[in-house]
Amino acid sequence: MRTRLNVLVIDDVPVNRFLLESIAGEIGGLQVSSASDGAEALDWCRRNQADVVVVDWMMPGMDGFAFLQAFRADPANEGVPVVMITANDDRAVRQKALDLGANDFLVRPLQPAEVRGRLRNMLTLRRAHLALAHQAQVLSEQVAAATAQLRARERELVSRLAGALEHRDPETGAHVVRMALYSRLIAERLGLPAEFQEMLLAAAPMHDIGKVGIPDYILLKPGRLTPDELTIMRRHAELGGRILDGSESELVRMAQRIAMGHHEKWDGTGYPQGLSGTAIPIEARIVAVADVFDALTSERPYKPAWSLEEARAHLLALRGAHFDPDCVDAFLAGWDKVLQIRTEHADPVTASLADD
């Protein structure tokens, strides 16, 4: 916070300016400047921050009223005390000055003791305002730091929870990294806010957290699942939703919507709720595209990896049926970035496969 405050004197009469500058200078600890009219004063204010302004209301050109109106229009001058100089019987002038934002008055002929007293009062008011603003800024920074720390802890918890699934599900690992990056890419292409994109990146790896409740003989089965086994496997979406439900964390709430909704389909034939269209949360619609694409293009014990062109064709074929058309379009519009993500985060098993 500044300790040396700026006092600006505005008067068209040189002797009056000299008198006011001298009185203000006697107070000490101030930087005193002056202007001969309102226009000159506003120009000074554009280059400097006034802390107290003393202005004569009657000046040629831009008078005190016009200056005060323009001065108060600038948010930077909020809280800056203004003292207006008037004649002894100018009640109408004072009322108008108050309406325009004046804080106090000096009456001609000026008395040095009165000028000093009113200036000291205005300086005290200004210092209190600056101290309050400084305190608010410090508090805001502390809140921001605490919030950032809390979000970092949330992300760490979510990451560790997603990592726990890697010990049971052979399809995790690089898969969740790629699909999370694909998800953020889709969100970016859709024009969603940057904060949403980053939260999605952190929440997407939780999409299959419900698989912790699926028996190993199904989760680790190397071949295709039987209809009964598939029914049990599909419970992971609802299980994930229940595991993450009820959190006060915005990140965990997003992860819950993803876990619950990433197997819903645009046409309403998905599970577990049979939602359709925009009733499916946008984050779940995004993850659905990213998850299916990465699953198709990844080698599994029960299937070979699809080629990129086969996977593209699959997304296009199910655009508007399984998938939100806008999400498919956004994903394919960022194809160069998709290839980059796939290369940089390839599975160790498939890293040597050529798949143009």
N, C-alpha and C positions, 0 to 999 in steps of 0.2 A: 504494500500500500504506500502511495506517495506521502511524503512528509512535508514537502514544499508545495503549497497550493498557489494556483493562479488566480489573480484578481484582474478582471477586465473593466476598465472605466470607459464609458462612451458618452462623449459630450462634444458639441460642435464649437464650444467656446474654449480657446486654449488656456485661459487663466483658470477656468473651472476644472479642466482636466488636471492642470498642474497642482491645484489645491487638493483634489481627491487622491491623486497619486502620492502626494506628500503625506497626507493623513494615513493612507493605507500602508505606506512604507514605514511609518513609525511603529506599526504593530509588530513587525519583524517576522521573519520566516516565510515571507510571501514573495512571489514573483508578480510584480505589478506591470500591466500593459495597458495601452489606451488606444482608442480609435475616435475619429472625428465625426463619424456618422454610422448609421446602421449597416450599410453595405460593406464598409471597411471592417466593421466588427464581425460580420458573418464570415467574411473571408478569413479573418484571423481564427475564428472558431473552427473553420474547416481544417486548419493546420495545427490547432492546439486544443487542449481541453481546458475550458474555463471551469473554475470552482466556485467563484462568486462573481456576479455581474452587477455593476452599478451603471444605470442608463438614464439619461435625461429623456423625458417623454417628448419634449418639443425640440425637434431638430429639422433642418431643411432636408429635402430628399426623403430618405427612409427614416421616419420618426421612430420614437420609442415603441409605439404600439406595433408597427409593422415589423420592427426588429424582434420584439418579444414573440409575436406570432410565428415568425420563421424559426426563431431559436427553439421554441418549444416543439416545433414539428420534427426536429431531429431527435430520435430516441437516445442519442449519446448525451443529450442535455437533460435527461430526466433526473431530477434530484439536485440540479444545480440551482442554488438560491439566486433570485434576481431582486435587486433593490431599485425601485424607480424613483426618480427625482421629480417632484411636482411643486406647484405653488400651494400656498397655505389654504386656499379656498376651492381647490379643484377636486370636489367630492366625486363628480361624474368621471373625472379622469382616473381617480383611484379605483372606482368600481370597475371601470373597463379594464384597468391594468390587472386587477384581481381576477377578472374573468379570463384574461389571457395568460395567467400563470405567474403574476408577480407575487413575491413573498413578503415584501416589506417596502416602506417608503421613507424618503428623506424630503424634507420641506425646505424650500429656499426662503430666506438666506440660510446657507448651511452653517451649522455649528460644529466645529471640530470634535468636541467631546461626544456629541450625539452620533456623528459619522463613525467615530471609532467604536462606540458601543454597539451600533447596529451591525457594523462590519464584523465585530467579534462574535455577535450572536449568529450571524449567517455562516461564519467560518466554523463555529461549533456545530451548527446544523449539518454543514457539508461534511465535516470530519465524521460525524455520526453516521451519515449516509454511506460514506466510503467504507467505514469500518464494518457496517452491516453487509454491504456488498461483498467485501473481502471475506467475511465470515461465511456468507452464502456460497461463495466460490470454493472456499476450502471444504465446506460441508459437501458440496456437489462433487468435488474431486474424491473425497473420502467415500461417498456413496458409490461413485463409479468404480473405485478401486475394489471396494467390498463386493460389489455386484460382479465384477470381472473375476474375482477370486472364487465367488460362489459358482459362477458358470463354469469356470475351469474345473472345479471339484465335481460338478454335475457331469461334465464331459468325461472326466476320468472315470467316474463311477459307471457311466454308460459304456465306456470303452472296455472296462474290466468285466462288466456283465456280459457284453458281447463276446469278449475273449474267452469267457468260461465255456461258451458253447463250442469253441474250437476243439475242446478236449473230447467232445462227444460226436460232433458232426463233421465228417470228412469233407463236406462241401463248403466249409467256411474258410477262413484264412484270407488269401488274396481275393477270393470271390467277393467278400463283403467290402473290401477296400475298393475294388473296381466298381461294384454296383453303387456304392456311396458316391464315388466321383462321377459316375454316369448320372446319378440322380441330381447332383448339384449342377451339372452341365445342362440338364433339361430345365431345371428351375431358372438358371441364368438365361437360357434361350427363351423362356416364357416371359421374361421380364419381371420375375418376382424379386422382392427386396433382397439386398445383400445379406441382411440379418437372417432372413428365412433360408437363404441358400446355405449359410454356414451352419444353421441349426439342423437343416436337413442332412448335411454331410455327417454330422455327429449322431443323428437319430437313426438314419437308414440302416446301419449295421445291426440294429436291434430287431429287424423285421422278422427274423426267424427264432426269436428268443423262446417262443413257445415249444420249440423242439426239445427243450430240456425235459419236458414231460412226456416225450414219446419213447416207448420201450426200445432198447438197443436192438432187439431182433428185427425191428422194422427200420429204425433210423440207420443202422449199419448194414442192412441187407444189400449185397452186391448186385442182385438182379432186380427185375421189375417187381413191383408190389402187386399182391392180389387185390381184388376189389375190397375185401374186408380190411386188409392192411392199409389200403389207400384211404379208407374211411377214417381209420385211426390217425394216419398221418395228417389228414386235413384238419384234425382237431388242433393242430399247433397254432393256427391263426387265432382261434378263440382263447386258447391257453395263454398265448402271448398277450392278448388284450387284457386278460384277467390279471396276469402277473404285473403289468404296468399300470393298471387302472388305479385311479384315486390319488395320483401324485399332484402336489402343488407346483412341481417344476414344469415350466413350459416345455422344456426339452423332453422330459419323460412323457408328457402328455402327447407331444408330437410322435414320439416313438410308439406310444400306445395306439394311436390312430393308424400308424403304418403297419404295426404288427397285426392289428385287427382287420385292416382293409386291403392289404396288398394282393390278396387273392380274389377280391371282388372284380367283376368284369363290367365294362361299359354298358353291355346290353342286359345286365341283371342276372346272368347265369352263373355268377361266381359264388364264393362262399366266404365267411359263414352266414352272412345276413342277406345275401341276394340283393345288395344295393346296386343301383344303376346310375349312369351319367354323373352329374355333378353332386349327387348325394354321396358319392364316394369322396372322402377327403382328398384334396389335391395332392398332398404329400404321398398318399397311398397310390394314387393313379400314376404319379411319377415313378415311384419305386417299382411298381408292377412292370413297367417297360424296361427299366434298368435291370431288374432281377431276371426277367425271362431272357433278355438278350444275353446276359452274361452266362446264365445256365446253359443256353443253347450252344454257345461258342466255347464252352469248357468241357474238357474230357472227364467222363465219370466212369466208374467201374462197370456200369450197366449200359453205357453208350459212348460212341466216339463224339468228338467235338464237331459241331456243324461249321461249315465255312461261313465267312462273313456275309457273302452274298445270299446264302440260304437263310441266314438269320434275318437279314434285311428284308428279304421277300416275305418271311413269316410275319414280321411286324406289320408290313404293309397289307398283307392278306387279312390280318385281324384288326386292322385300324378301323375303329368305329364299332367293333364287335367286342373283342376282348379288351382292347386298349382305347384310352382317350385319344382321339385323333390329333389333338393339339400336342400331346406329349410325344407321340410318335414323330410328328413333324419336327418338333423341337430337337429331338434326339438325332434324327437323320440330318438336320441342318447343321449340326455340330460334328459331322462325321470325321473330319480331320482330327479333332480333339478326342473323339472316341478311339481312333486308332492309336493315338499317342498314349492314352490311358492304358489301353490293352497291352501295349508294348512295354511301358514302364512298370507295370504291375502284373506281369505274366506269372502264371503258376510255374514252379520249378519243373513240374512234369511236362508241361506243354511249351515251355519257353523256346525249345528248339524247333517246334513245328512251324512250317511255312504255311501261312494261311492268308493269301492275298484276296 
